[in-house]
């Protein structure tokens, strides 16, 4: 199994999401995995960094919009796991989380 396949499988299990067919390469099955709220794209690198371009984010954003989900970029840089959301989506998630705890 290739590193990226392993990362997708691990993320799918970690986020309780289902993997998409052909790892998102089909127009009607975007993203690497998804759940009822989020569309995930998983990246893995053994280098010291990963460059997030507007093109990478725009593609994920458009796919998430098409599937009525929030885009999430899950990146592993060496042994560091990160999850990236847009600032607007983070505010929405934060608001839902705060409301569920009875905080404002």
C-alpha positions in Angstrom: 0.0 0.0 0.0 1.3 3.4 -0.9 1.9 6.2 1.7 -1.0 8.3 0.4 -3.4 5.3 0.4 -2.4 4.5 4.0 -2.9 8.1 5.0 -6.4 8.1 3.4 -7.3 4.9 5.1 -6.0 6.1 8.5 -7.9 9.5 8.1 -11.1 7.7 7.1 -10.9 5.6 10.3 -9.9 8.6 12.5 -12.6 10.9 11.2 -15.3 8.2 10.9 -15.7 9.0 7.2 -16.1 6.8 4.1 -13.5 6.7 1.4 -14.6 7.8 -2.0 -14.2 5.7 -5.2 -10.9 6.2 -7.1 -9.6 8.6 -4.4 -11.7 11.5 -5.7 -10.6 11.3 -9.3 -14.2 10.9 -10.5 -16.2 14.1 -11.0 -19.2 12.6 -9.2 -17.1 11.3 -6.3 -15.0 14.2 -5.1 -12.5 14.2 -2.3 -10.6 11.4 -0.7 -13.2 10.7 2.0 -16.4 12.3 3.4 -18.9 12.2 6.1 -22.3 14.0 6.5 -20.6 17.4 7.2 -17.0 17.4 5.8 -15.3 16.6 2.5 -11.7 15.6 3.2 -8.5 15.7 1.1 -5.6 13.8 2.6 -2.0 14.7 1.9 1.2 13.0 3.2 4.8 14.1 2.9 8.1 12.9 4.4 9.7 16.3 3.6 9.9 19.2 6.1 6.9 21.0 4.7 3.9 21.0 2.5 3.0 24.0 0.3 -0.7 24.7 0.2 -1.5 26.7 -2.9 -4.7 28.5 -3.8 -5.2 26.0 -6.6 -5.2 23.1 -4.2 -7.6 24.8 -1.8 -9.9 26.0 -4.6 -10.2 22.5 -6.0 -11.2 21.1 -2.6 -13.5 24.1 -1.9 -15.4 23.7 -5.2 -15.7 19.9 -4.7 -17.0 20.5 -1.2 -19.5 23.1 -2.4 -20.7 20.6 -5.1 -21.3 18.0 -2.4 -22.8 20.4 0.2 -20.0 19.8 2.7 -17.2 21.8 4.5 -13.8 21.3 2.9 -11.0 19.9 5.2 -7.4 19.4 4.2 -5.8 16.8 6.3 -2.0 16.9 6.1 0.8 14.8 7.6 4.2 16.5 7.5 6.7 13.9 8.6 5.0 12.8 11.9 2.9 16.0 12.5 -0.8 15.6 11.6 -2.7 18.8 10.8 -6.3 19.7 9.8 -6.9 22.8 7.8 -10.2 24.7 7.5 -11.0 28.1 6.0 -11.4 30.9 8.6 -15.1 31.2 7.8 -15.7 27.5 8.2 -13.7 27.5 11.5 -15.9 30.2 12.8 -19.0 28.2 11.9 -17.6 25.0 13.5 -16.6 27.0 16.6 -20.0 28.6 16.9 -21.7 25.1 16.7 -19.2 23.7 19.3 -19.7 26.7 21.6 -23.5 26.5 21.4 -23.5 22.8 22.2 -21.5 23.6 25.4 -23.8 26.4 26.3 -21.1 29.1 25.7 -21.3 32.1 23.4 
